[in-house]
């Protein structure tokens, strides 16, 4: 058991002092009664039954205070359970080359259409985020479990920019997955990972000063995050460079993902079917404060009942007293 606000527990140290104060007060009250009352006329000491109820009421009140302090400390227990989880970060290429019309109407429109279809076909409960990349990375939508919100984010993507920072897109996607908690706890294998990336690009990396795609793939592999790469178009490679198809295929195979070359439903079906929810261990803190608070309220009620029972009972007048009263 852990306490999320454990500093309140220090107040429990005052309970022995409070208990000692109650005992001293009761003794002082009894001594004062003994001093100023005539025992032959008035029974000063309460009967044993009344004293028992008073002590029990005081003990219940102290226990209620203790339970209340424990509730303020927010006791919690760790609970590990298996849950269906999946978080997918969609990285969409927004470089100027995505305006080419070899895919109708443009490569960018084909990528956005594929992303929308993925959102529609993703299993219920899948959190989806969106980022665009060109010369810089822009997180359009952090991962959320709201298909309509994700579609609105996709609809807002219109402009293209110079450059294609393919490696930086993967690095930023990994950061977004970590921030969403999808990689906590770290997955043991890509198959067990609750965080995945869907990369929609023409594959022509052009920002040489940024993280190379191969290095980004190594980072994803080290975190067991599979990359599902979809190549739009078929641009040739530059001199001494791998082709876009080779680059994306390497990134997918290195991370345990899947590579496809077009955005038709047939080619995407394998990707969509593999990016599903996975059974992952989830560690949660179960807050027990409500039980401690309920115990405190119950003890207060018990203390109140005991105090009522500790009240002295009224004695009926004796017949002699009644006769004398009648004589007068």
Beta strands, then each sheet from edge to edge (+ up, - down):
strand 1: 2-3
strand 2: 75-85
strand 3: 87-93
strand 4: 127-133
strand 5: 137-144
strand 6: 195-201
strand 7: 227-231
strand 8: 259-260
strand 9: 278-287
sheet 1: 1+ 2- 9+
sheet 2: 5+ 4- 3- 6- 7- 8-
end
